[in-house]
Amino acid sequence: MVRTLTKDIAESIVRETMHRLHRNINMMDIEGKIIASGDSKRLGERHEGALEAIRTGKPLVIDEANRGHWKGSLCGINVPIVFREQIVGAIGITGLPEKVSEFGEIVKMTTELMLNQRILTSQQEWRNRAKEAILQELVKMDSDLDRVDDHLQMLDLRLKPSYYACILETYQDMAYNEQLVRKIEEIAGEGQALASVGGVHQIILLLYGITEKKAADKREWLKEMLNSSGISFRIGYSLPTRDRTEIPTAFREAEFALQFGGSKNEMMSYAGFEPRAIVMQSDAGSKHRFVERLLGELPEPLIETLEVFFNCSMSIQEAAQSLYVHRNTMIYRLKRIKELTGCDPQVFKDAAALQMALWIDWERKHKQKQKTNRAE
């Protein structure tokens, strides 16, 4: 027999049924024990009438004439409750048989519908929590893959290559993001996506077992869906990997894509950010000394000039136009940068070093801004 009639579910059903019928209701488990009742004094009692209804699979009416045959029973009607073609307990309505018998079939049907809904909801919540546990483990750099396998086995899922990590920022509330997670998984398809709320404003998504073209199509669908809903969002996504042990690294790539992709962009790939990401992960002390040596003497306007120059692919004319200055002014600034840093921004080797220093300087300023915002 399927023992699905838990105390919590029974209490919920009793409350709702009593509210509708204005009569005392008892719920009995498969062994006839009262596990929920409008009369708290009866909790834990063994209900022989309910046991008979469970044994025969038929409603049992108890009146004053036969009440003595059923220990622990009051006048009323007891009907068996069926879930997935198996009897899991019984529900009883206390009262004179002629007044409560008419409710028997209605209460039985309503109870079975409510039970089915509660069980299915509970199972779905359990599956959602299991998926969250999988993704929370996979985003950790020291993830426990054995634990991941245990959860996958319980869900009857198997991760297959290739793998694509995505992080979605929505700035919606937690309840909306939980609904969005279910929508993403529904459209992405069974066995192709795992999604979970990753933080207050984040959803983490793992696409797997599909080609790069299909992964790109799914990301594009997600972008169109969010745009059509009028939601502000940013999505960072990783390069593909075929090695499951590299999934945590892929999520780190998605984080870098979000971090470096700019606040105005909606979709950001990690591709192209690898040199910058590698620089960011180097030793903090070394980064500090490197930046101080190259940029320590540069005033902020010249740092801005250098950033624009590199963003314009080292084009003097384009950078001058972006800064609204004359071309000769741009040339003078680049010369001044060379004098103060010892590196010529127009020479590839020196430009690479200066670009690395700018990335590190951006990280320092970004962290300082976040710290200030938290303090406010």
C-alpha positions in Angstrom: 0.0 0.0 0.0 1.2 3.5 -0.8 1.6 5.5 2.5 1.1 9.0 1.1 -1.5 10.3 3.6 0.9 12.3 5.9 -0.3 14.2 9.0 0.4 17.6 7.3 -1.6 16.7 4.3 -4.4 15.3 6.4 -4.7 18.4 8.6 -4.8 20.6 5.5 -7.6 18.5 4.0 -9.6 18.5 7.3 -9.4 22.3 7.6 -10.6 22.9 4.1 -13.4 20.3 4.2 -14.7 21.5 7.6 -14.7 25.0 6.3 -17.0 23.9 3.4 -19.3 21.5 5.3 -19.4 23.0 8.8 -19.2 19.5 10.2 -16.5 17.6 12.1 -14.1 15.7 9.9 -11.6 13.0 10.8 -8.8 11.7 8.6 -7.5 8.2 9.3 -4.3 6.6 8.0 -4.0 3.2 6.5 -4.0 1.6 10.0 -7.2 3.4 11.0 -5.4 5.9 13.4 -6.9 9.3 13.5 -4.2 11.7 12.2 -6.2 14.8 11.7 -9.6 15.9 13.2 -11.7 18.9 14.1 -11.9 17.4 17.6 -8.3 17.4 18.8 -9.1 15.0 21.7 -9.6 12.2 19.1 -6.1 12.4 17.6 -4.2 9.2 17.9 -7.3 7.0 18.5 -7.8 3.8 16.5 -11.0 4.1 14.4 -12.4 0.6 13.8 -15.1 1.9 11.5 -12.5 3.5 9.3 -10.5 0.3 9.2 -13.6 -1.6 8.0 -14.1 0.9 5.2 -10.4 0.6 4.3 -10.6 -3.2 4.3 -13.7 -3.5 2.2 -13.1 -0.5 0.0 -16.7 0.6 0.6 -18.3 3.4 2.6 -19.4 2.4 6.1 -22.4 4.2 7.8 -22.4 4.1 11.6 -25.6 4.8 13.5 -26.7 4.2 17.1 -27.8 0.6 16.3 -24.4 -0.6 15.1 -22.1 1.9 16.8 -21.1 -0.6 19.4 -19.5 -2.9 16.8 -16.9 -0.3 15.9 -14.6 0.7 18.7 -13.5 4.3 18.7 -16.3 5.3 16.3 -19.0 7.9 16.5 -22.2 8.1 14.4 -21.5 9.2 10.8 -20.1 7.9 7.6 -16.5 6.7 6.7 -15.3 6.4 3.2 -12.0 5.0 1.9 -9.6 7.4 0.2 -7.9 6.2 -3.1 -4.7 7.5 -4.5 -3.2 6.0 -7.7 -5.6 3.1 -7.5 -4.7 2.2 -3.9 -6.5 2.9 -0.7 -4.3 5.1 1.5 -6.7 5.9 4.4 -10.2 7.0 5.1 -12.2 10.2 5.8 -15.1 10.3 8.3 -17.9 12.8 8.7 -19.3 12.9 12.2 -23.1 13.3 12.5 -26.5 11.6 12.1 -26.3 9.3 9.2 -29.4 10.7 7.5 -27.8 14.2 7.5 -24.2 13.3 6.5 -24.6 10.3 4.2 -25.4 12.6 1.2 -22.0 14.2 1.6 -20.0 10.9 1.5 -19.3 10.7 -2.2 -18.7 14.4 -2.6 -16.3 14.4 0.3 -14.5 11.3 -1.1 -14.1 12.9 -4.5 -13.0 16.2 -3.1 -10.5 14.6 -0.7 -9.0 12.5 -3.4 -8.6 15.5 -5.7 -7.0 17.5 -2.9 -4.7 14.7 -1.9 -3.6 14.2 -5.5 -2.8 17.9 -5.8 -1.0 18.0 -2.5 1.1 15.0 -3.3 2.0 16.1 -6.8 2.9 19.6 -5.5 5.0 18.1 -2.8 6.8 15.8 -5.3 7.4 18.8 -7.6 8.8 20.8 -4.7 11.1 18.0 -3.8 12.3 17.7 -7.4 12.9 21.5 -7.5 14.9 21.3 -4.3 17.0 18.4 -5.7 17.8 20.4 -8.8 18.8 23.3 -6.7 21.1 21.1 -4.7 22.7 19.8 -8.0 23.3 23.3 -9.4 24.5 24.7 -6.0 27.1 21.9 -6.0 28.1 22.4 -9.6 28.9 26.1 -9.2 31.4 25.4 -6.5 35.0 25.0 -7.6 35.4 22.1 -5.2 32.1 20.5 -6.2 31.3 17.0 -4.9 30.4 15.1 -8.1 29.5 11.9 -6.1 26.8 14.0 -4.3 25.7 15.4 -7.7 25.3 11.8 -9.0 23.2 10.8 -6.0 20.7 13.6 -6.7 20.7 12.9 -10.4 19.9 9.2 -9.7 17.0 10.2 -7.5 15.6 12.4 -10.3 16.3 9.7 -12.9 18.5 12.3 -14.8 21.8 11.9 -16.5 24.1 14.8 -17.5 25.5 14.4 -21.0 28.0 16.6 -22.9 28.3 19.2 -24.2 27.7 21.6 -21.2 26.9 25.3 -21.3 26.7 27.4 -18.1 24.5 30.5 -18.0 23.8 33.1 -15.3 20.7 35.3 -15.7 20.3 38.6 -13.8 16.7 39.8 -13.8 16.3 42.1 -10.7 12.8 40.6 -10.2 11.7 39.3 -6.9 12.3 35.8 -5.7 8.8 34.5 -6.4 8.9 35.7 -10.0 12.3 34.1 -10.6 11.0 30.8 -9.2 8.2 30.9 -11.8 10.7 31.8 -14.5 12.9 28.8 -13.6 10.0 26.4 -14.3 9.2 28.2 -17.6 12.9 27.9 -18.7 13.0 24.2 -18.0 9.6 23.6 -19.6 10.6 25.2 -22.9 14.2 24.0 -22.9 13.0 20.4 -22.7 13.3 17.5 -20.4 16.9 16.2 -20.2 18.4 19.4 -21.7 18.4 22.0 -18.9 18.6 22.4 -15.2 17.7 25.8 -13.7 17.5 27.2 -10.2 17.3 30.5 -8.4 20.9 31.2 -7.5 20.5 34.4 -5.5 18.1 37.3 -4.8 18.3 38.5 -8.4 20.0 35.5 -10.2 19.0 32.4 -12.0 21.6 29.7 -12.8 21.1 27.6 -15.8 22.9 24.5 -17.2 22.2 23.4 -20.7 23.5 20.0 -21.6 23.4 17.2 -24.1 22.9 19.5 -27.1 24.9 21.1 -29.9 26.4 24.6 -29.8 23.8 25.7 -32.4 20.9 24.4 -30.2 22.4 26.1 -27.1 22.6 29.4 -29.0 19.0 28.9 -30.2 17.8 28.4 -26.6 19.7 31.4 -25.3 18.1 33.5 -28.1 14.7 32.2 -27.2 15.3 33.1 -23.6 16.3 36.6 -24.7 13.2 37.1 -26.8 10.9 35.8 -24.0 12.4 38.2 -21.5 12.2 41.1 -23.9 8.6 40.4 -24.8 7.8 40.4 -21.0 9.4 43.8 -20.6 11.9 42.5 -18.1 15.4 44.1 -17.7 18.0 41.4 -17.7 21.6 40.4 -18.4 22.8 37.0 -19.3 26.4 35.8 -19.1 27.3 32.4 -20.6 30.3 30.2 -20.9 32.2 28.5 -23.6 31.1 24.8 -24.1 32.9 22.0 -22.4 32.6 18.2 -22.8 34.2 17.4 -19.5 31.8 17.3 -16.6 34.5 18.2 -14.1 34.9 21.5 -15.9 31.2 22.6 -15.3 32.2 24.7 -12.2 34.8 26.5 -14.3 32.1 27.1 -16.9 29.9 28.8 -14.3 32.9 30.9 -13.3 33.2 31.9 -17.0 29.5 32.9 -17.0 30.2 35.1 -13.9 33.2 36.8 -15.7 31.0 37.4 -18.8 28.5 39.2 -16.6 31.1 41.1 -14.7 33.0 42.3 -17.8 30.3 42.5 -20.4 29.0 45.9 -19.5 25.7 47.0 -17.9 24.0 47.9 -21.2 24.5 44.6 -22.9 21.9 41.8 -22.6 23.8 38.8 -23.8 27.5 38.4 -23.0 29.8 35.5 -23.9 32.9 34.6 -22.1 34.7 34.3 -25.4 37.1 37.2 -25.7 37.4 37.8 -22.0 39.8 34.9 -21.3 43.0 37.0 -21.0 41.2 39.5 -18.7 39.8 36.7 -16.6 43.2 35.0 -16.2 44.7 38.4 -15.2 42.0 38.8 -12.5 42.7 35.5 -11.0 46.4 36.1 -10.4 47.9 36.9 -7.0 46.5 40.1 -5.4 49.9 41.4 -4.2 51.4 41.0 -7.6 48.5 42.7 -9.3 48.7 45.7 -6.9 52.5 46.2 -7.5 52.0 45.8 -11.2 49.3 48.5 -11.4 51.2 50.9 -9.1 54.3 50.6 -11.3 52.4 51.3 -14.5 49.5 53.5 -13.6 50.6 55.0 -10.3 51.7 58.3 -11.9 48.9 58.6 -14.4 46.1 61.1 -13.6 42.6 59.9 -14.2 42.0 61.8 -17.5 45.0 59.9 -19.0 43.7 56.6 -17.7 40.4 57.4 -19.4 42.3 58.3 -22.6 44.1 54.9 -22.5 40.9 53.0 -22.0 39.2 54.7 -24.9 42.3 54.2 -27.1 42.3 50.5 -26.5 38.5 50.2 -26.9 38.9 51.9 -30.3 41.4 49.2 -31.4 44.3 51.6 -31.0 42.9 54.0 -33.6 44.1 57.6 -32.8 41.4 59.1 -35.0 38.5 57.1 -33.6 39.7 57.6 -30.0 40.0 61.4 -30.6 36.4 61.5 -31.9 35.1 59.4 -28.9 36.8 61.8 -26.5 35.7 64.9 -28.5 39.3 66.1 -28.8 41.6 67.1 -31.7 43.8 64.4 -33.2 46.9 66.3 -32.1 45.6 66.4 -28.5 45.2 62.6 -28.6 48.8 62.2 -29.9 50.1 64.4 -27.1 48.3 62.4 -24.5 49.6 59.1 -25.8 53.1 60.6 -25.7 52.6 61.8 -22.1 51.4 58.3 -21.1 54.6 56.9 -22.5 56.7 59.4 -20.5 54.9 58.6 -17.2 54.7 54.8 -17.6 57.7 53.9 -19.7 55.3 52.0 -22.0 54.3 53.1 -25.5 50.6 52.5 -26.0 51.2 52.2 -29.8 53.6 49.3 -29.4 51.9 45.9 -29.0 54.1 44.5 -26.2 53.7 47.7 -24.1 50.0 48.1 -25.0 49.4 44.5 -23.7 51.0 45.4 -20.4 49.0 48.6 -20.1 45.7 46.8 -21.0 46.4 44.3 -18.2 47.0 47.1 -15.7 43.7 48.8 -16.8 41.8 45.6 -16.2 43.2 45.3 -12.7 42.6 49.0 -12.0 39.0 48.5 -13.1 38.5 45.6 -10.7 39.9 47.7 -7.8 37.6 50.6 -8.6 34.6 48.3 -9.1 35.1 46.6 -5.7 35.5 50.0 -4.0 32.2 51.2 -5.6 30.4 48.1 -4.3 31.8 48.6 -0.8 30.6 52.2 -0.8 27.1 51.3 -2.1 26.8 48.7 0.7 27.9 51.2 3.3 25.2 53.6 2.1 
